[in-house]
Structure formats: structure tokens, C-alpha cells
Amino acid sequence: MKKIAIIPARGGSKRIPRKNIKPFLGKPIIAYSIEAAVHSGLFDEVMVSTDDKEIAEISKCFGASVPFFRSTASSNDFATTADVLTEVLEQYKNKGNTYDYGCCLYPTAPLINQQTLHKAQDLLLQKQYNCVFPVVKFSYPIWRSLKLENGKAEMNWPEHLNTRSQDLPPAYHDAGQFYWFHVDTFLQNKTIIGSNAGAVELDETEVQDIDNLTDWKLAELKYQLSHERQKDQDE
């Protein structure tokens, strides 16, 4: 059973320039995803898919391989993660290397940890899911959410106006860190999350989407907090 970790990291980032290699608490942010994959011991290959020479060199320094550069078609603003994964897997197949399972790790997810990668892989294999990914619970029930139109606020689900929050079912969203997947099924459907998907739940302190510099600072704080907790547990 062969497994590959694929980290998609193109050079063009609009909201945060050079986002994928911007220093995060002392080292390029992509290094955290690479090291989590390498140190987990789960993968036969840990590779970075990029169109950028600097990203490639930094990735190699932290233990990833960059056997080829990403094509122009999979490097533009409209290319999807599925497009990138398909290109990578087909490139490897053309070289005679095939894999049973893959894991796509995003390069700006420094809160990824090895334990969660192992837990998600175990769930994938035990339940025979096509995909497993981490999720986090919405901090407030989405059933009580609002929509705004020209300054006017209206409930999305007005029937829950007087429903107690504790009586509403929890809802979750994609943590945006990684996706384990069955390679053959993915290549057939070209879809990462399909109908046969599983998920592992994370605490909100383990998750931070990074779209701006405020998000970046919050991610650094959460990273420091998690490592302080781990240190306290080890002592």
C-alpha cells in the first residue's frame, strides 16, 4: 500500500504576497506542512507541487521532493485543488509510480499535527471512505444565522427565531488543512469530497483559516498556545 503526500503551493498569492513561504514564527509557513508529513512516517513520498523556483528550493530544504514544476494551466487563478492533484498523480503515473492513497496538505496550515494525520488515515482505512478530512464545529448555531441586504437583517431560517441554541443540532465546516483520499476513486471522479466521506473533529484552537494578516497573527497565537499545552502535559 503506497501513499503520497501532495502539498500544492503556487507562487502567485494575491491577498498575502509570497504567502506560502512567508516566515511564520521563525521559518517559512510551508515548512510546517512538510515536516508534519515527513515526520508522521505515513508516506512513501512527500512532494510539493509548485510553479515557483524559490518555493521549490525552500521545500527541498525541509525534506520535500519537487520532481517537476506545475504547468501553466494548473497555476492560474482558476485552477482547482483537484486539477493540481490530477496533474501530479498523472505525472507520477507516467514515470511508472502509482499510489493507493494520497493526502493533500495545504501549505498554509501550520496547525496540522501528526496525530490528526494518523487518526484521519486510520478512519479512511477502517471505514473504507473515499476521503477523510478534518472539520471544526461552528461556534454559534448556523440555524440562527442572518443575511444582510442593503443594511436590512433577516434570518436565514426564521422558524428558529425562538429556538434555544442548545436545542439546535451542531454544524461543522471544513478545517482547510488536509484531505486523505483513495487515489483511484479520485481519478475517476475528479472530486476530493464525494458522497462517501468521513471526518475527524478538531477543536477551534487547532484551526485557523489564513486570508489576511490578522488571521496570520491569530494562527501564530494558536500555534504557541497548542505547544505550551503540550509542554505542560509532558512535564
C-alpha positions as CSV (number, residue, x, y, z in Angstrom):
1,M,0.0,0.0,0.0
2,K,1.7,3.1,-1.2
3,K,0.9,6.6,-0.1
4,I,1.8,10.1,-1.3
5,A,1.6,13.5,0.3
6,I,1.0,16.3,-2.1
7,I,1.4,19.9,-1.0
8,P,0.1,22.4,-3.6
9,A,2.0,25.7,-3.4
10,R,1.9,28.1,-6.3
11,G,3.9,31.3,-6.4
12,G,1.1,33.8,-7.1
13,S,-0.7,34.9,-3.9
14,K,-2.9,38.0,-4.1
15,R,-4.1,38.7,-0.5
16,I,-0.8,37.9,1.3
17,P,2.2,38.3,-1.1
18,R,4.5,35.2,-1.1
19,K,2.1,33.6,1.4
20,N,3.4,30.1,1.0
21,I,6.9,30.9,2.2
22,K,6.2,33.9,4.4
23,P,8.0,33.5,7.8
24,F,5.7,32.0,10.5
25,L,7.3,32.1,13.9
26,G,10.8,31.8,12.5
27,K,10.5,29.6,9.4
28,P,8.6,29.5,6.2
29,I,5.0,28.5,6.8
30,I,5.1,25.7,4.2
31,A,7.8,24.0,6.3
32,Y,5.1,23.1,8.9
33,S,3.1,21.1,6.5
34,I,6.2,19.4,5.0
35,E,7.6,18.5,8.4
36,A,4.2,17.2,9.6
37,A,4.0,14.9,6.6
38,V,7.7,13.8,6.7
39,H,7.8,13.2,10.5
40,S,4.5,11.3,10.5
41,G,6.1,8.4,8.8
42,L,3.0,7.7,6.8
43,F,4.1,8.5,3.3
44,D,6.4,6.9,0.7
45,E,6.7,10.3,-1.0
46,V,6.2,13.9,0.3
47,M,6.2,16.3,-2.7
48,V,5.4,19.9,-3.3
49,S,3.6,21.0,-6.5
50,T,4.7,24.5,-7.4
51,D,5.5,26.7,-10.3
52,D,8.0,28.8,-8.3
53,K,11.7,28.2,-8.1
54,E,12.1,29.8,-4.6
55,I,9.3,27.7,-3.2
56,A,10.8,24.6,-4.7
57,E,14.2,25.3,-3.1
58,I,12.8,26.0,0.3
59,S,10.6,22.9,0.1
60,K,13.6,20.7,-0.6
61,C,15.5,22.2,2.3
62,F,12.7,21.0,4.7
63,G,12.5,17.5,3.2
64,A,10.1,17.5,0.4
65,S,10.7,16.5,-3.2
66,V,9.9,18.6,-6.2
67,P,10.3,16.2,-9.1
68,F,8.7,18.6,-11.7
69,F,7.2,22.0,-11.9
70,R,3.5,22.7,-12.2
71,S,2.1,23.5,-15.6
72,T,0.8,27.0,-16.5
73,A,-2.8,25.6,-16.7
74,S,-2.7,24.4,-13.1
75,S,-1.0,27.6,-11.8
76,N,-3.6,30.2,-12.8
77,D,-6.3,31.7,-10.5
78,F,-9.0,29.4,-11.8
79,A,-7.2,26.0,-11.3
80,T,-8.7,23.9,-8.5
81,T,-7.0,21.7,-6.0
82,A,-8.5,18.7,-7.9
83,D,-6.8,20.0,-11.1
84,V,-3.4,20.1,-9.3
85,L,-3.8,16.6,-7.7
86,T,-4.8,15.1,-11.0
87,E,-1.8,16.6,-12.8
88,V,0.6,15.4,-10.1
89,L,-0.8,11.8,-10.0
90,E,-0.7,11.6,-13.8
91,Q,2.8,12.8,-13.9
92,Y,3.9,10.2,-11.4
93,K,2.0,7.5,-13.3
94,N,3.8,8.5,-16.5
95,K,7.0,7.8,-14.6
96,G,5.8,4.4,-13.5
97,N,4.9,5.4,-9.9
98,T,1.4,4.8,-8.8
99,Y,-0.1,5.2,-5.3
100,D,-3.1,3.7,-3.5
101,Y,-3.8,6.6,-1.2
102,G,-2.9,10.3,-1.3
103,C,-3.1,13.2,1.2
104,C,-3.3,16.8,0.0
105,L,-1.9,19.1,2.7
106,Y,-2.3,22.8,2.3
107,P,1.0,24.8,2.6
108,T,-0.5,27.5,4.9
109,A,-1.9,25.2,7.6
110,P,0.8,25.3,10.4
111,L,-1.7,23.8,12.9
112,I,-1.6,20.4,11.2
113,N,-0.3,17.8,13.6
114,Q,1.0,14.2,13.0
115,Q,-1.6,12.7,15.4
116,T,-4.5,14.1,13.4
117,L,-3.0,12.8,10.2
118,H,-2.7,9.3,11.7
119,K,-6.3,9.5,13.1
120,A,-7.7,10.5,9.7
121,Q,-5.7,7.8,7.9
122,D,-7.0,5.1,10.3
123,L,-10.6,6.3,9.7
124,L,-10.1,6.2,6.0
125,L,-8.9,2.6,6.0
126,Q,-11.2,1.2,8.7
127,K,-14.4,2.6,7.3
128,Q,-13.3,2.4,3.6
129,Y,-14.2,6.0,2.9
130,N,-13.1,7.7,-0.3
131,C,-12.0,10.8,1.6
132,V,-11.4,11.9,5.2
133,F,-10.7,15.4,6.3
134,P,-10.7,17.5,9.5
135,V,-13.7,19.6,10.5
136,V,-14.5,22.1,13.2
137,K,-17.8,23.0,14.8
138,F,-19.3,26.4,14.1
139,S,-19.1,28.4,17.3
140,Y,-22.7,29.6,17.0
141,P,-25.6,27.6,15.6
142,I,-25.9,28.4,11.8
143,W,-29.7,27.8,12.1
144,R,-29.8,31.2,13.9
145,S,-27.7,33.0,11.2
146,L,-28.7,36.2,9.5
147,K,-28.4,37.6,6.0
148,L,-27.9,41.3,5.2
149,E,-29.4,43.0,2.2
150,N,-28.9,46.8,1.9
151,G,-28.5,47.0,5.7
152,K,-31.6,45.0,6.5
153,A,-31.1,42.0,8.6
154,E,-33.3,38.8,8.1
155,M,-32.9,35.3,9.5
156,N,-31.9,32.6,7.0
157,W,-34.2,30.2,8.9
158,P,-36.9,32.4,10.6
159,E,-38.6,29.3,12.0
160,H,-35.7,29.1,14.6
161,L,-36.1,32.6,15.8
162,N,-37.2,31.4,19.3
163,T,-35.4,28.1,19.3
164,R,-32.9,27.7,22.1
165,S,-29.4,27.3,20.8
166,Q,-28.9,24.2,22.9
167,D,-31.8,22.5,21.1
168,L,-30.3,23.0,17.6
169,P,-28.0,20.4,16.0
170,P,-24.3,21.2,15.7
171,A,-23.0,22.1,12.3
172,Y,-19.4,21.8,11.1
173,H,-17.2,23.3,8.4
174,D,-14.0,22.1,6.6
175,A,-10.9,23.0,8.6
176,G,-9.0,23.6,5.4
177,Q,-5.9,21.6,6.4
178,F,-5.7,18.3,4.5
179,Y,-7.6,15.6,2.6
180,W,-6.8,12.0,2.7
181,F,-8.2,10.2,-0.4
182,H,-8.4,7.0,-2.3
183,V,-6.4,7.7,-5.4
184,D,-8.3,5.5,-8.0
185,T,-11.6,6.8,-6.9
186,F,-10.4,10.4,-7.0
187,L,-9.0,10.0,-10.5
188,Q,-12.3,8.5,-11.7
189,N,-14.5,11.3,-10.2
190,K,-12.0,14.2,-10.1
191,T,-13.7,15.2,-6.8
192,I,-12.0,15.2,-3.4
193,I,-15.0,15.3,-1.1
194,G,-17.7,13.0,-2.5
195,S,-20.7,11.1,-1.1
196,N,-18.5,8.6,0.8
197,A,-16.5,10.9,3.0
198,G,-15.5,10.8,6.7
199,A,-14.3,13.5,9.0
200,V,-12.3,14.0,12.2
201,E,-13.4,16.8,14.5
202,L,-10.8,19.4,15.7
203,D,-11.1,21.9,18.5
204,E,-11.3,25.6,17.3
205,T,-7.9,26.3,18.8
206,E,-6.5,23.8,16.3
207,V,-7.9,25.6,13.2
208,Q,-7.3,29.0,11.6
209,D,-8.1,30.0,8.1
210,I,-5.4,32.5,6.9
211,D,-6.7,35.0,4.4
212,N,-5.2,38.2,5.9
213,L,-2.5,39.4,8.3
214,T,-4.9,39.4,11.2
215,D,-5.6,35.7,10.5
216,W,-1.9,35.2,10.4
217,K,-1.4,36.6,13.9
218,L,-4.2,34.5,15.2
219,A,-2.7,31.4,13.7
220,E,0.7,32.2,15.4
221,L,-1.1,32.7,18.8
222,K,-3.0,29.4,18.4
223,Y,0.2,27.6,17.4
224,Q,2.0,28.9,20.5
225,L,-0.9,28.0,22.7
226,S,-1.0,24.5,21.5
227,H,2.7,24.0,22.1
228,E,2.5,25.5,25.5
229,R,-0.2,23.0,26.4
230,Q,1.8,20.1,25.0
231,K,4.8,21.2,27.0
232,D,2.7,21.4,30.2
233,Q,1.4,17.8,29.5
234,D,4.9,16.5,29.0
235,E,6.2,17.9,32.3
